[in-house]
């Protein structure tokens, strides 16, 4: 279960959303105008942080599920 949560919530989010966003940002020419650079960063940063938070939450859930599974196995073997 934890592997499925991690795969869907963290790995796929990274592969399908964050990596393409990073690649798109890398293609943007750095403007000399500070205000334009600020706008580009703000347009990029908020959605990227949202998806990064999604990845973090799902990774945490997967970690908790893994810990619970280990605890359950340990209790079964005692």
Gaussian input, Z-matrix of N, CA and C with variables (Angstrom, degrees):
# hf/3-21g

backbone

0 1
 N
 C     1     B1
 C     2     B2     1     A1
 N     3     B3     2     A2     1     D1
 C     4     B4     3     A3     2     D2
 C     5     B5     4     A4     3     D3
 N     6     B6     5     A5     4     D4
 C     7     B7     6     A6     5     D5
 C     8     B8     7     A7     6     D6
 N     9     B9     8     A8     7     D7
 C    10    B10     9     A9     8     D8
 C    11    B11    10    A10     9     D9
 N    12    B12    11    A11    10    D10
 C    13    B13    12    A12    11    D11
 C    14    B14    13    A13    12    D12
 N    15    B15    14    A14    13    D13
 C    16    B16    15    A15    14    D14
 C    17    B17    16    A16    15    D15
 N    18    B18    17    A17    16    D16
 C    19    B19    18    A18    17    D17
 C    20    B20    19    A19    18    D18
 N    21    B21    20    A20    19    D19
 C    22    B22    21    A21    20    D20
 C    23    B23    22    A22    21    D21
 N    24    B24    23    A23    22    D22
 C    25    B25    24    A24    23    D23
 C    26    B26    25    A25    24    D24
 N    27    B27    26    A26    25    D25
 C    28    B28    27    A27    26    D26
 C    29    B29    28    A28    27    D27
 N    30    B30    29    A29    28    D28
 C    31    B31    30    A30    29    D29
 C    32    B32    31    A31    30    D30
 N    33    B33    32    A32    31    D31
 C    34    B34    33    A33    32    D32
 C    35    B35    34    A34    33    D33
 N    36    B36    35    A35    34    D34
 C    37    B37    36    A36    35    D35
 C    38    B38    37    A37    36    D36
 N    39    B39    38    A38    37    D37
 C    40    B40    39    A39    38    D38
 C    41    B41    40    A40    39    D39
 N    42    B42    41    A41    40    D40
 C    43    B43    42    A42    41    D41
 C    44    B44    43    A43    42    D42
 N    45    B45    44    A44    43    D43
 C    46    B46    45    A45    44    D44
 C    47    B47    46    A46    45    D45
 N    48    B48    47    A47    46    D46
 C    49    B49    48    A48    47    D47
 C    50    B50    49    A49    48    D48
 N    51    B51    50    A50    49    D49
 C    52    B52    51    A51    50    D50
 C    53    B53    52    A52    51    D51
 N    54    B54    53    A53    52    D52
 C    55    B55    54    A54    53    D53
 C    56    B56    55    A55    54    D54
 N    57    B57    56    A56    55    D55
 C    58    B58    57    A57    56    D56
 C    59    B59    58    A58    57    D57
 N    60    B60    59    A59    58    D58
 C    61    B61    60    A60    59    D59
 C    62    B62    61    A61    60    D60
 N    63    B63    62    A62    61    D61
 C    64    B64    63    A63    62    D62
 C    65    B65    64    A64    63    D63
 N    66    B66    65    A65    64    D64
 C    67    B67    66    A66    65    D65
 C    68    B68    67    A67    66    D66
 N    69    B69    68    A68    67    D67
 C    70    B70    69    A69    68    D68
 C    71    B71    70    A70    69    D69
 N    72    B72    71    A71    70    D70
 C    73    B73    72    A72    71    D71
 C    74    B74    73    A73    72    D72
 N    75    B75    74    A74    73    D73
 C    76    B76    75    A75    74    D74
 C    77    B77    76    A76    75    D75
 N    78    B78    77    A77    76    D76
 C    79    B79    78    A78    77    D77
 C    80    B80    79    A79    78    D78
 N    81    B81    80    A80    79    D79
 C    82    B82    81    A81    80    D80
 C    83    B83    82    A82    81    D81
 N    84    B84    83    A83    82    D82
 C    85    B85    84    A84    83    D83
 C    86    B86    85    A85    84    D84
 N    87    B87    86    A86    85    D85
 C    88    B88    87    A87    86    D86
 C    89    B89    88    A88    87    D87
 N    90    B90    89    A89    88    D88
 C    91    B91    90    A90    89    D89
 C    92    B92    91    A91    90    D90
 N    93    B93    92    A92    91    D91
 C    94    B94    93    A93    92    D92
 C    95    B95    94    A94    93    D93
 N    96    B96    95    A95    94    D94
 C    97    B97    96    A96    95    D95
 C    98    B98    97    A97    96    D96
 N    99    B99    98    A98    97    D97
 C   100   B100    99    A99    98    D98
 C   101   B101   100   A100    99    D99
 N   102   B102   101   A101   100   D100
 C   103   B103   102   A102   101   D101
 C   104   B104   103   A103   102   D102
 N   105   B105   104   A104   103   D103
 C   106   B106   105   A105   104   D104
 C   107   B107   106   A106   105   D105
 N   108   B108   107   A107   106   D106
 C   109   B109   108   A108   107   D107
 C   110   B110   109   A109   108   D108
 N   111   B111   110   A110   109   D109
 C   112   B112   111   A111   110   D110
 C   113   B113   112   A112   111   D111
 N   114   B114   113   A113   112   D112
 C   115   B115   114   A114   113   D113
 C   116   B116   115   A115   114   D114
 N   117   B117   116   A116   115   D115
 C   118   B118   117   A117   116   D116
 C   119   B119   118   A118   117   D117
 N   120   B120   119   A119   118   D118
 C   121   B121   120   A120   119   D119
 C   122   B122   121   A121   120   D120
 N   123   B123   122   A122   121   D121
 C   124   B124   123   A123   122   D122
 C   125   B125   124   A124   123   D123
 N   126   B126   125   A125   124   D124
 C   127   B127   126   A126   125   D125
 C   128   B128   127   A127   126   D126
 N   129   B129   128   A128   127   D127
 C   130   B130   129   A129   128   D128
 C   131   B131   130   A130   129   D129
 N   132   B132   131   A131   130   D130
 C   133   B133   132   A132   131   D131
 C   134   B134   133   A133   132   D132
 N   135   B135   134   A134   133   D133
 C   136   B136   135   A135   134   D134
 C   137   B137   136   A136   135   D135
 N   138   B138   137   A137   136   D136
 C   139   B139   138   A138   137   D137
 C   140   B140   139   A139   138   D138
 N   141   B141   140   A140   139   D139
 C   142   B142   141   A141   140   D140
 C   143   B143   142   A142   141   D141
 N   144   B144   143   A143   142   D142
 C   145   B145   144   A144   143   D143
 C   146   B146   145   A145   144   D144
 N   147   B147   146   A146   145   D145
 C   148   B148   147   A147   146   D146
 C   149   B149   148   A148   147   D147
 N   150   B150   149   A149   148   D148
 C   151   B151   150   A150   149   D149
 C   152   B152   151   A151   150   D150
 N   153   B153   152   A152   151   D151
 C   154   B154   153   A153   152   D152
 C   155   B155   154   A154   153   D153
 N   156   B156   155   A155   154   D154
 C   157   B157   156   A156   155   D155
 C   158   B158   157   A157   156   D156
 N   159   B159   158   A158   157   D157
 C   160   B160   159   A159   158   D158
 C   161   B161   160   A160   159   D159
 N   162   B162   161   A161   160   D160
 C   163   B163   162   A162   161   D161
 C   164   B164   163   A163   162   D162
 N   165   B165   164   A164   163   D163
 C   166   B166   165   A165   164   D164
 C   167   B167   166   A166   165   D165
 N   168   B168   167   A167   166   D166
 C   169   B169   168   A168   167   D167
 C   170   B170   169   A169   168   D168
 N   171   B171   170   A170   169   D169
 C   172   B172   171   A171   170   D170
 C   173   B173   172   A172   171   D171
 N   174   B174   173   A173   172   D172
 C   175   B175   174   A174   173   D173
 C   176   B176   175   A175   174   D174
 N   177   B177   176   A176   175   D175
 C   178   B178   177   A177   176   D176
 C   179   B179   178   A178   177   D177
 N   180   B180   179   A179   178   D178
 C   181   B181   180   A180   179   D179
 C   182   B182   181   A181   180   D180
 N   183   B183   182   A182   181   D181
 C   184   B184   183   A183   182   D182
 C   185   B185   184   A184   183   D183
 N   186   B186   185   A185   184   D184
 C   187   B187   186   A186   185   D185
 C   188   B188   187   A187   186   D186
 N   189   B189   188   A188   187   D187
 C   190   B190   189   A189   188   D188
 C   191   B191   190   A190   189   D189
 N   192   B192   191   A191   190   D190
 C   193   B193   192   A192   191   D191
 C   194   B194   193   A193   192   D192
 N   195   B195   194   A194   193   D193
 C   196   B196   195   A195   194   D194
 C   197   B197   196   A196   195   D195
 N   198   B198   197   A197   196   D196
 C   199   B199   198   A198   197   D197
 C   200   B200   199   A199   198   D198
 N   201   B201   200   A200   199   D199
 C   202   B202   201   A201   200   D200
 C   203   B203   202   A202   201   D201
 N   204   B204   203   A203   202   D202
 C   205   B205   204   A204   203   D203
 C   206   B206   205   A205   204   D204
 N   207   B207   206   A206   205   D205
 C   208   B208   207   A207   206   D206
 C   209   B209   208   A208   207   D207
 N   210   B210   209   A209   208   D208
 C   211   B211   210   A210   209   D209
 C   212   B212   211   A211   210   D210
 N   213   B213   212   A212   211   D211
 C   214   B214   213   A213   212   D212
 C   215   B215   214   A214   213   D213
 N   216   B216   215   A215   214   D214
 C   217   B217   216   A216   215   D215
 C   218   B218   217   A217   216   D216
 N   219   B219   218   A218   217   D217
 C   220   B220   219   A219   218   D218
 C   221   B221   220   A220   219   D219
 N   222   B222   221   A221   220   D220
 C   223   B223   222   A222   221   D221
 C   224   B224   223   A223   222   D222
 N   225   B225   224   A224   223   D223
 C   226   B226   225   A225   224   D224
 C   227   B227   226   A226   225   D225
 N   228   B228   227   A227   226   D226
 C   229   B229   228   A228   227   D227
 C   230   B230   229   A229   228   D228
 N   231   B231   230   A230   229   D229
 C   232   B232   231   A231   230   D230
 C   233   B233   232   A232   231   D231

   B1=1.4422
   B2=1.5252
   B3=1.3371
   B4=1.4631
   B5=1.5252
   B6=1.3250
   B7=1.4670
   B8=1.5289
   B9=1.3166
   B10=1.4673
   B11=1.5288
   B12=1.3253
   B13=1.4678
   B14=1.5196
   B15=1.3348
   B16=1.4630
   B17=1.5242
   B18=1.3200
   B19=1.4663
   B20=1.5194
   B21=1.3175
   B22=1.4714
   B23=1.5275
   B24=1.3107
   B25=1.4580
   B26=1.5060
   B27=1.3124
   B28=1.4651
   B29=1.5243
   B30=1.3278
   B31=1.4641
   B32=1.5243
   B33=1.3308
   B34=1.4686
   B35=1.5255
   B36=1.3177
   B37=1.4602
   B38=1.5271
   B39=1.3113
   B40=1.4602
   B41=1.5190
   B42=1.3279
   B43=1.4616
   B44=1.5231
   B45=1.3240
   B46=1.4659
   B47=1.5242
   B48=1.3337
   B49=1.4652
   B50=1.5312
   B51=1.3443
   B52=1.4556
   B53=1.5277
   B54=1.3179
   B55=1.4621
   B56=1.5297
   B57=1.3420
   B58=1.4702
   B59=1.5368
   B60=1.3388
   B61=1.4665
   B62=1.5260
   B63=1.3349
   B64=1.4644
   B65=1.5271
   B66=1.3215
   B67=1.4652
   B68=1.5240
   B69=1.3324
   B70=1.4623
   B71=1.5287
   B72=1.3280
   B73=1.4617
   B74=1.5256
   B75=1.3206
   B76=1.4686
   B77=1.5291
   B78=1.3268
   B79=1.4594
   B80=1.5305
   B81=1.3336
   B82=1.4645
   B83=1.5220
   B84=1.3243
   B85=1.4634
   B86=1.5287
   B87=1.3117
   B88=1.4587
   B89=1.5295
   B90=1.3411
   B91=1.4668
   B92=1.5274
   B93=1.3075
   B94=1.4651
   B95=1.5284
   B96=1.3070
   B97=1.4641
   B98=1.5222
   B99=1.3190
   B100=1.4581
   B101=1.5162
   B102=1.3071
   B103=1.4689
   B104=1.5284
   B105=1.3140
   B106=1.4670
   B107=1.5216
   B108=1.3227
   B109=1.4685
   B110=1.5213
   B111=1.3172
   B112=1.4672
   B113=1.5270
   B114=1.3260
   B115=1.4626
   B116=1.5367
   B117=1.3257
   B118=1.4699
   B119=1.5273
   B120=1.3330
   B121=1.4649
   B122=1.5262
   B123=1.3216
   B124=1.4623
   B125=1.5262
   B126=1.3301
   B127=1.4629
   B128=1.5251
   B129=1.3224
   B130=1.4639
   B131=1.5291
   B132=1.3134
   B133=1.4610
   B134=1.5344
   B135=1.3136
   B136=1.4777
   B137=1.5300
   B138=1.3422
   B139=1.4764
   B140=1.5302
   B141=1.3329
   B142=1.4531
   B143=1.5233
   B144=1.3203
   B145=1.4624
   B146=1.5253
   B147=1.3152
   B148=1.4642
   B149=1.5174
   B150=1.3129
   B151=1.4694
   B152=1.5250
   B153=1.3224
   B154=1.4547
   B155=1.5268
   B156=1.3258
   B157=1.4647
   B158=1.5284
   B159=1.3220
   B160=1.4732
   B161=1.5258
   B162=1.3246
   B163=1.4741
   B164=1.5173
   B165=1.3232
   B166=1.4623
   B167=1.5244
   B168=1.3213
   B169=1.4632
   B170=1.5262
   B171=1.3284
   B172=1.4619
   B173=1.5218
   B174=1.3269
   B175=1.4636
   B176=1.5209
   B177=1.3260
   B178=1.4662
   B179=1.5119
   B180=1.3232
   B181=1.4658
   B182=1.5274
   B183=1.3256
   B184=1.4688
   B185=1.5230
   B186=1.3232
   B187=1.4640
   B188=1.5269
   B189=1.3259
   B190=1.4700
   B191=1.5305
   B192=1.3281
   B193=1.4725
   B194=1.5223
   B195=1.3188
   B196=1.4659
   B197=1.5228
   B198=1.3301
   B199=1.4660
   B200=1.5181
   B201=1.3353
   B202=1.4665
   B203=1.5308
   B204=1.3184
   B205=1.4632
   B206=1.5266
   B207=1.3258
   B208=1.4636
   B209=1.5246
   B210=1.3255
   B211=1.4659
   B212=1.5270
   B213=1.3135
   B214=1.4609
   B215=1.5247
   B216=1.3215
   B217=1.4634
   B218=1.5313
   B219=1.3035
   B220=1.4635
   B221=1.5373
   B222=1.3259
   B223=1.4521
   B224=1.5359
   B225=1.3124
   B226=1.4696
   B227=1.5221
   B228=1.3162
   B229=1.4617
   B230=1.5251
   B231=1.3068
   B232=1.4666
   B233=1.5114
   A1=111.00
   A2=116.26
   A3=118.23
   A4=111.53
   A5=116.79
   A6=119.61
   A7=110.81
   A8=117.44
   A9=121.15
   A10=110.66
   A11=117.08
   A12=121.12
   A13=109.86
   A14=115.95
   A15=119.64
   A16=110.91
   A17=116.47
   A18=120.20
   A19=110.97
   A20=116.91
   A21=120.61
   A22=112.28
   A23=116.94
   A24=119.94
   A25=115.17
   A26=118.06
   A27=120.50
   A28=111.78
   A29=116.29
   A30=119.17
   A31=112.33
   A32=116.79
   A33=118.85
   A34=112.07
   A35=116.75
   A36=119.77
   A37=110.14
   A38=116.43
   A39=120.80
   A40=110.79
   A41=116.08
   A42=120.76
   A43=112.99
   A44=117.10
   A45=119.87
   A46=114.46
   A47=117.22
   A48=118.62
   A49=111.49
   A50=117.71
   A51=119.35
   A52=113.41
   A53=118.02
   A54=119.67
   A55=111.22
   A56=119.64
   A57=117.77
   A58=113.06
   A59=117.21
   A60=118.97
   A61=110.78
   A62=117.12
   A63=121.10
   A64=110.78
   A65=116.25
   A66=120.32
   A67=111.25
   A68=117.49
   A69=120.71
   A70=110.47
   A71=116.82
   A72=119.78
   A73=111.02
   A74=116.65
   A75=120.36
   A76=111.77
   A77=117.66
   A78=121.65
   A79=113.09
   A80=116.68
   A81=120.77
   A82=109.03
   A83=115.22
   A84=119.61
   A85=108.38
   A86=115.27
   A87=120.00
   A88=107.76
   A89=116.51
   A90=118.99
   A91=111.33
   A92=115.68
   A93=119.38
   A94=110.75
   A95=116.57
   A96=122.20
   A97=109.56
   A98=116.94
   A99=122.13
   A100=112.56
   A101=117.22
   A102=120.47
   A103=111.07
   A104=117.40
   A105=120.89
   A106=110.10
   A107=116.98
   A108=120.88
   A109=110.60
   A110=116.91
   A111=121.13
   A112=110.90
   A113=116.94
   A114=121.22
   A115=110.93
   A116=116.15
   A117=120.13
   A118=109.77
   A119=116.67
   A120=120.28
   A121=111.63
   A122=117.15
   A123=120.23
   A124=111.38
   A125=116.92
   A126=120.21
   A127=111.60
   A128=116.13
   A129=121.38
   A130=111.56
   A131=115.86
   A132=121.53
   A133=113.90
   A134=117.72
   A135=119.67
   A136=112.40
   A137=118.89
   A138=117.72
   A139=112.28
   A140=117.68
   A141=120.07
   A142=109.94
   A143=117.67
   A144=120.87
   A145=111.47
   A146=116.76
   A147=119.96
   A148=110.14
   A149=116.76
   A150=120.31
   A151=111.40
   A152=117.66
   A153=119.90
   A154=110.30
   A155=116.85
   A156=120.77
   A157=110.61
   A158=116.89
   A159=120.85
   A160=109.55
   A161=116.73
   A162=120.29
   A163=111.08
   A164=116.63
   A165=121.21
   A166=111.22
   A167=116.76
   A168=120.97
   A169=110.32
   A170=117.20
   A171=119.57
   A172=112.09
   A173=117.32
   A174=119.92
   A175=110.40
   A176=116.85
   A177=120.87
   A178=112.26
   A179=116.44
   A180=119.97
   A181=110.25
   A182=116.61
   A183=120.01
   A184=110.97
   A185=117.12
   A186=120.61
   A187=111.09
   A188=116.60
   A189=120.39
   A190=110.34
   A191=116.89
   A192=120.00
   A193=111.78
   A194=116.95
   A195=120.53
   A196=110.43
   A197=116.02
   A198=119.53
   A199=112.21
   A200=116.32
   A201=119.81
   A202=111.49
   A203=116.76
   A204=120.20
   A205=111.00
   A206=116.89
   A207=120.54
   A208=110.16
   A209=116.27
   A210=120.78
   A211=110.62
   A212=116.54
   A213=121.06
   A214=111.21
   A215=117.14
   A216=120.82
   A217=111.13
   A218=116.09
   A219=119.86
   A220=109.80
   A221=117.34
   A222=120.96
   A223=110.71
   A224=117.23
   A225=120.28
   A226=111.29
   A227=116.95
   A228=121.52
   A229=113.29
   A230=118.11
   A231=118.67
   A232=110.98
   D1=-45.19
   D2=-177.92
   D3=-64.55
   D4=-34.96
   D5=178.39
   D6=-64.73
   D7=-39.36
   D8=178.46
   D9=-66.51
   D10=-41.77
   D11=177.92
   D12=-61.76
   D13=-46.14
   D14=179.73
   D15=-64.35
   D16=-46.11
   D17=-177.37
   D18=-60.00
   D19=-48.43
   D20=-176.81
   D21=-73.77
   D22=-43.29
   D23=-172.58
   D24=-87.54
   D25=-29.71
   D26=-176.73
   D27=-109.34
   D28=-55.23
   D29=-175.73
   D30=-65.79
   D31=-50.72
   D32=-178.90
   D33=-65.46
   D34=-37.07
   D35=176.88
   D36=-61.22
   D37=-43.20
   D38=177.83
   D39=-62.38
   D40=-50.79
   D41=-174.86
   D42=-68.68
   D43=-38.59
   D44=-172.95
   D45=-95.10
   D46=-18.98
   D47=-175.83
   D48=-122.04
   D49=-59.94
   D50=-172.98
   D51=-67.06
   D52=-43.91
   D53=-179.99
   D54=-63.28
   D55=-47.65
   D56=176.26
   D57=-60.33
   D58=-36.40
   D59=176.63
   D60=-63.54
   D61=-41.96
   D62=178.43
   D63=-62.99
   D64=-42.91
   D65=179.90
   D66=-65.39
   D67=-38.86
   D68=177.94
   D69=-65.55
   D70=-41.50
   D71=178.33
   D72=-63.77
   D73=-37.60
   D74=179.89
   D75=-63.61
   D76=-24.54
   D77=-179.59
   D78=-83.06
   D79=-12.25
   D80=-178.42
   D81=-78.40
   D82=128.75
   D83=176.12
   D84=-70.61
   D85=137.31
   D86=179.92
   D87=-72.93
   D88=116.99
   D89=-178.16
   D90=-76.46
   D91=152.09
   D92=177.27
   D93=-81.73
   D94=-20.37
   D95=178.33
   D96=-79.02
   D97=120.03
   D98=-177.58
   D99=-60.73
   D100=-40.67
   D101=-178.25
   D102=-65.95
   D103=-39.25
   D104=177.00
   D105=-65.66
   D106=-42.94
   D107=177.99
   D108=-61.65
   D109=-41.12
   D110=178.74
   D111=-62.75
   D112=-43.01
   D113=-179.90
   D114=-64.39
   D115=-43.40
   D116=178.54
   D117=-60.18
   D118=-46.01
   D119=-179.22
   D120=-64.53
   D121=-43.15
   D122=179.90
   D123=-64.63
   D124=-39.08
   D125=177.88
   D126=-65.07
   D127=-32.69
   D128=-178.88
   D129=-83.77
   D130=-44.53
   D131=-168.58
   D132=-64.12
   D133=-46.26
   D134=-175.67
   D135=-60.99
   D136=-50.57
   D137=178.13
   D138=-64.72
   D139=-37.58
   D140=-179.43
   D141=-63.88
   D142=-42.85
   D143=179.05
   D144=-64.71
   D145=-37.43
   D146=177.11
   D147=-60.10
   D148=-49.72
   D149=-179.18
   D150=-68.51
   D151=-32.38
   D152=176.12
   D153=-65.97
   D154=-36.80
   D155=176.19
   D156=-65.10
   D157=-40.74
   D158=176.36
   D159=-58.43
   D160=-46.89
   D161=179.33
   D162=-60.50
   D163=-42.43
   D164=-178.92
   D165=-63.91
   D166=-44.46
   D167=-179.77
   D168=-62.71
   D169=-47.80
   D170=-179.86
   D171=-65.29
   D172=-35.94
   D173=175.90
   D174=-63.71
   D175=-41.12
   D176=177.42
   D177=-64.20
   D178=-43.04
   D179=177.55
   D180=-61.64
   D181=-43.30
   D182=178.44
   D183=-62.01
   D184=-39.52
   D185=178.11
   D186=-63.58
   D187=-44.80
   D188=178.86
   D189=-62.40
   D190=-44.71
   D191=178.50
   D192=-61.08
   D193=-39.35
   D194=177.61
   D195=-64.23
   D196=-44.27
   D197=177.79
   D198=-61.50
   D199=-41.67
   D200=178.06
   D201=-64.53
   D202=-38.06
   D203=178.12
   D204=-65.11
   D205=-41.81
   D206=177.97
   D207=-64.07
   D208=-43.42
   D209=177.97
   D210=-60.57
   D211=-43.20
   D212=179.24
   D213=-62.48
   D214=-43.99
   D215=178.00
   D216=-63.48
   D217=-39.93
   D218=-179.74
   D219=-64.73
   D220=-41.32
   D221=-178.84
   D222=-69.02
   D223=-33.43
   D224=178.02
   D225=-67.78
   D226=-32.04
   D227=-176.01
   D228=-89.90
   D229=2.27
   D230=178.85
   D231=-104.92

